[in-house]
């Protein structure tokens, strides 16, 4: 995993939740993790990662994701088995 993707994953799982995470970075991370990202209805995107399906909303009037969207992303990644510790351990 690249340093950039690892840093983004750390930011997603860090408390308090950051309000400065860009959608294009999230999409790039998901693609790197092997997820399928498909446009769905409106601003919704269907994500399939490790046989887990979830939906994310593209920000409407901004390029940055809302805190509640990052919280939802964090929960979805955890359900799909993506943990920060697994990727930090592989870098050492």
C-alpha positions as CSV (number, residue, x, y, z in Angstrom):
1,X,0.0,0.0,0.0
2,X,1.4,3.4,-0.9
3,X,2.2,6.0,1.8
4,X,-0.7,8.2,0.5
5,X,-3.3,5.4,0.8
6,X,-2.0,4.4,4.2
7,X,-2.2,8.0,5.4
8,X,-5.8,8.3,4.1
9,X,-6.7,5.1,5.9
10,X,-5.2,6.5,9.1
11,X,-7.2,9.7,8.7
12,X,-10.4,7.8,8.1
13,X,-10.0,5.7,11.3
14,X,-8.7,8.6,13.4
15,X,-10.8,10.4,16.0
16,X,-12.1,13.1,15.8
17,X,-13.3,12.5,12.3
18,X,-11.6,14.8,9.7
19,X,-13.7,17.2,7.6
20,X,-11.0,17.4,5.0
21,X,-11.2,14.1,3.1
22,X,-11.8,14.4,-0.6
23,X,-14.1,12.1,-2.5
24,X,-11.5,11.4,-5.2
25,X,-9.1,10.2,-2.6
26,X,-11.7,7.9,-1.1
27,X,-12.5,6.5,-4.5
28,X,-8.8,6.0,-5.3
29,X,-8.4,4.1,-1.9
30,X,-11.4,1.9,-2.6
31,X,-10.1,1.0,-6.1
32,X,-6.6,0.3,-4.6
33,X,-8.3,-2.1,-2.0
34,X,-9.9,-4.0,-4.9
35,X,-13.4,-2.6,-4.5
36,X,-15.9,-2.2,-7.4
37,X,-17.2,1.4,-7.5
38,X,-20.3,1.9,-9.6
39,X,-22.5,4.9,-10.0
40,X,-26.0,4.2,-8.7
41,X,-29.0,6.5,-8.4
42,X,-28.2,10.2,-8.1
43,X,-25.1,10.9,-6.0
44,X,-25.0,7.4,-4.7
45,X,-22.2,5.0,-5.5
46,X,-22.5,1.2,-5.0
47,X,-19.4,-0.3,-3.5
48,X,-18.5,-4.0,-3.3
49,X,-15.5,-4.8,-1.3
50,X,-14.6,-8.3,0.0
51,X,-18.1,-9.5,-0.8
52,X,-19.6,-6.7,1.3
53,X,-22.0,-4.3,-0.5
54,X,-22.6,-0.7,0.7
55,X,-23.5,2.7,-0.7
56,X,-21.7,6.0,-0.3
57,X,-22.9,9.4,-1.3
58,X,-20.7,11.7,-3.5
59,X,-20.6,15.2,-1.9
60,X,-23.1,17.5,-3.6
61,X,-21.6,21.1,-3.4
62,X,-18.1,20.3,-2.3
63,X,-15.2,18.0,-3.1
64,X,-14.8,17.0,0.6
65,X,-16.9,14.3,2.3
66,X,-19.1,15.2,5.3
67,X,-18.1,13.8,8.7
68,X,-21.2,11.5,8.8
69,X,-20.1,10.1,5.4
70,X,-16.6,9.3,6.7
71,X,-18.1,7.7,9.8
72,X,-20.3,5.5,7.5
73,X,-17.2,4.7,5.3
74,X,-15.3,3.7,8.4
75,X,-18.0,1.3,9.5
76,X,-18.3,-0.2,6.0
77,X,-14.6,-0.7,5.7
78,X,-14.5,-2.5,9.1
79,X,-17.4,-4.7,8.0
80,X,-15.4,-5.6,4.9
81,X,-12.4,-6.6,7.0
82,X,-10.3,-3.5,6.2
83,X,-8.5,-2.5,9.5
84,X,-5.8,0.0,10.0
85,X,-3.7,-2.4,12.0
86,X,-3.5,-4.9,9.2
87,X,-2.1,-2.3,6.8
88,X,0.2,-0.7,9.3
89,X,1.7,-4.1,10.2
90,X,2.4,-4.9,6.6
91,X,4.4,-1.7,6.2
92,X,6.8,-2.6,9.0
